[in-house]
């Protein structure tokens, strides 16, 4: 657990939960989900001291639930935002870092599992509680930026500290959404490899891999839609906040609106890209079946041409194979060579005719 007291241009990391709320500034408590489950009573007591209200038991269960979809809830005392992150899973990361295979027939590529662990935010007036996955990448990133902004001597250099707890929450949500950028390159590359495998006639495709990839893209689309719905509900709740009378407070509220719309735009872009990937996968499957049908038609055309060539040859050999003595050319030595020449001439003529008509070959 990491606790920060942000006041103006200073962010001080505290050793533990303070006994009382600071007179100025606001508090940020970032805690891993596992530790939050172990120290729930301690965190609840601290929130009660600072804000006069603790978390509802149902919301505590939501913060501990690793399968909860993205959503937003508002109460009289605080706002709860659960936002699922989009990041490459451990298998995808290991696969991207592994050396390329050199065998001539590699296995069919797969779209690895995506880490969509939820990040929970509880927003009070002057307190932000964030519950992260156990790796806490987002928490450590913003803790480092706060330290960098605090140590900067020139205010024009570095990152400015968030003016409020709500602003920090939106910054972290935006960072979670932007984490999809690295994942997007990975998904696009792996989907391109899967499409190449679809059109490789010498490669046997594992259809279970393709179906799993399509299901994964559908799951990713559902996750993005839940993210968008949560941000839209947050924006609606922000509009219902009481109007501010102070000019600085009005500017801060407008900044929150701008950041909220920016987050929503980023979510929309991610959702649009996911849908493009889904459309590309569906198109690749349809083109695969079209290519298979075209190859089948070429094979059937070649077989039909060969049948058409040998049909008159079978007719001639069948005619001279009848058991009659009165057939012409049967009792002469030159008859055999005449029939052979006739068969060769018919075969060559028909082959040349079908070749001119482009019934033979791949063009």
N, C-alpha and C positions, 0 to 999 in steps of 0.2 A: 504494500500500500504506500502511495506517495501523496503527500498533502502539501498544497501550495497556497500561500497567501499573496494575492495580487492586489497591489495598491498603487495606482498611477503607473509609473514607469519602473516599478520594482516588483519582482516575483521572488518571494522568499520560500524556500522549501523547508517545511517544519518536520521535526523528528517524529511527531505523533499527532494524533487528533487533539486540537487545543481544547481547553476546558470551556471556553466561551467564544462566541463569535467576535471577530475584530471590530473595533469601532469604525474603521475605514476600510474600503476595499471589499473584496469577496474571497471566498475559499473554493478551491478545486480539490476534490478527493478522487484520485484514480486508483482503482483497486482491481486486481484480477478476480475472475469469477469464483475460482476455488477458494481464495482467501476471503472473499465476501461471504461465502457460505459459512466459513468458520467464525467470522467476526461480525455476523449480522447483528447480534444484540449490542455490541459495542458501537457499531455505526448507527444503529437506531437511536441509542441513547445520546450520541453526539448530535444527531440531527434534531432531536427533541430539545437539546440545550440551545442550539444555534437558532433554530427557526420556530420553535414552539410546536412542531408537528413532526411525527415520524412517518415512515412509509407504511402504506396499507399492506397487510399480509399478502393479498393477491398480487400486488406489484412486486413484492419481494420474490415471490415464486416466479414471476415473469422474468425478473433479472437473473435468476438462477437457471432458467430454462434455456438450454442450448439449441432447442428446435423451434423456438418461438419466431414467427414471421415478423417482418418489419411492421410497426404500427405506432400510433400516437394516441395518448390519453391525457386528458386535462382534468385536474381537480382544483379545489379551492386553494390548496396550499402549494401545489407543485404541478409541473408538467412532466410526463413520462414519454420518452421517445426511445423505441427499440429499433435499431437499424442494422440490418445484416450486411456484413462487409463482403466484398468480391475480391478474392485473392487466389493465387495459384496454390493448390494443395501441396503437401510434402512430396507426393509421387510426381506431380508435374514439375516441381522445382528440381528434383533429382534427375528427372528425365531430360530437362533442358540443359543441365550441367554435365550430363554424361557424354562421353565422346561418341562421335558418329560411327555407325556400323559400316563395315566395309564388305560384308558378304553380299553376293550378287542378288539374293532374293530375301530381303529383310521382311520381317513380319509386318502385317498391316498396322498402320499407326492408329493411335487411340487418343481421344480427348480426355485428359486426366480429370479426376475429381476436382471440383472447385470448393475452396474453403469459404463457406458462407456463415461463419460463426457470428452470432449477434453481438452487437455492442449496445449496452443500455445507458441512457442518460436520464438523470433525475434533476430537473431544473427548479431551484427555488429562486427567490429574489436575489440573494447574495451567496448562494451556495450551488455548486455543480458537483453532483456525484456521478461518476462514469464507471461502469462495470464492463471490463474488457475480457476477451479471451486470455488464457494463461500466458500467451507470448507477449501481450501488451505492447505490440509494435506501435500503435497509434499513440498510446499514452507516453511512451518513452520518446517518441519523435517530438511531440509538443512540449514535453518537459525540457528537452534539449534546446528547442527554439526559445523557450522562455528564459532559460539560463543565458543563451546568447544575446537576447534582447536586453536583459538586465545588465550584462557586463559591457555592452556597447557604450562607448564614451560619446560617440557622435550619433544623435538621434536620426540622422539621415541614413545611417548605415545599419544594416540588419533588419530584423523584423520587429514591428511594434507589438506591444503586449495587447491582448484583447481587452477592450474597455469594460466588458461585462461577462458574466458567466454564460449568458445566452450566445454572445458572440463567439466564445471559445467552443461551445457545443456545435455551432454551425461550421466553424473551421474544421473541427474533427470530422464531422459528417461529410464535408466536402472532400477532405483528405481520404476518407473511406471510399467515396465514389471514384475519385481520381485513381485509386489503386487499381481500378479495372484497366487502366491504360496498358500496363505491363502484361496483364492477363489477355488483353485483346490481341496483342501481337502473337502470343503463344497459341491462342485459339485459332487465329487466322492461318498461322503456319501449319498447324496440325490438321486443320480442315482442308487446306490445300494439298497436303500429302495424302489425305484420305480420298480426295477427288482424283488425284493421279492414280491411286490404286484402283479406283473404279474403272478407269479407262485403259488399264494395262491388261491386254488379253493373256499375257503369260503369268499373271499373278492371280491366285485364288483369294478372293475377298471373304473375310469373316463377317457375315451379315450381322452377327450378334454385336460386333464392335460398332457397326454403323447404327444399329438400333439404339445401343447404349449412348452413342454420341448425340443422336436426335433427342433422346429423353433428357440428356444433360442440358441441351440448349433450351428445351421447354422448361426445365426447372429454373434455369437462369432467367428466362423471360418472366416467370412467375415471381421470382425474387425481385426483379427490377420493378415490376408493377406494384408489388407491396411497398417498395421504397418510395415510389412516386406517390402512392396514396398517403403514406405517412407524412411526407413533406407537404403535400397539399393540405392535409388536416392541420399541420403545424402553422402554415401560412394563414389559414382561416382563423385559428385561435389567436395568432398574433394580431390580426386585424380587430379582434374583439377586446384587446387589452384596453384599459381606460386611457383616455387621451392624456398626453403629458402637457404640462403648463410651462415647464422650463425649456429654454431654447436648446441647451445641451442635451437634455433628455429626448427632445424631439429629433435631434440629429442622430442620436444613438438608435432611436426606434427606426428611423429611416434606413440607417446602415443595416439593421437586422433584416429589414424587408429586402434590401438589395442582395444581401448574402443569401437569404432564403430563396429568392428567385434564381440566383446563380446556381445554387445547389439543385434546384428543380430542373434547370436547363441541362446541367451535367447528367442528371439521372435520365432525362429524356434522350440525350445523345447516346448514353449507354444502352438504353432500351431499343433505340433505333438500330444500333449496330448489332445487337443480339438478334433482332428480327431479320436483318440482312443476312446474318450467318444462317439462320433457319431457312430463309428463302434460298440461299446458295446451296445448302445441303439438300433441300427438296429438289431443286433444279438439277443438281448433280445426279441424284437417283433417277430422275426421269430421263436425263440424257444417257445414263448408263443403260437403261432398258431400251432406249431408242438405238443406241450403238449395238446392243446385243441383237435387236431385231434386224438391223441393217446387215450385220455379219451373217445372221441366219438366212436372210434373203439372198446374199451373195453365194452362200453355199448351195442353197436350193436352186439358184439359177445355173450354177455350174453343173450340178447333177442333172438338171433338165436338159441342158445342152448336150451333155454326154449321152443321155438317153436318146435324144433326137438324132445323134450321129450314128449310134449303133442300131437303131431301129431298122433302117433300110438294109444294113448289113445282115441283120438277123433274117430279114425277109429273103434276101438273095440266097443265103446259106440254107435256109429252110426250104426254098423252092428246089434247089439242086440236091437237097438231101432226101427228096421223095423217092420211094422205092418203085420206080417205073423205068422200063427199058427204052421207051420212046422219047426221052428227054433229049434236047439238043445238047451237044458238046460233052455228053456223058462218056461216050465210047471213043473219044479222040484224045491224043496226048496233049494237044494244045488247049483243050477245053479247061484244064485245071488252071493254066497260066492266064487264060482269058478271064476266068472268074476272079482269080486273085487280083488281076489288074483292075477289074471292074470294082471290086471291093475297096482297093486302095484309092482309086479315083473318087468314088463316092465319099469315102471318109475324109480325104483331103479337101474336096470341094465343099463339103458341109462345114468342115472346120474353118476354112477360109471365109465362108459366108458368115458364120456366126462371129468370127473375129472382127470382120468388117462392121458388123452390126453392134460390136462392143458387148456381146453377150458373154464373152470370155475375158477373164482378167478382173482387176479391181477398179477400173476406171470406165 
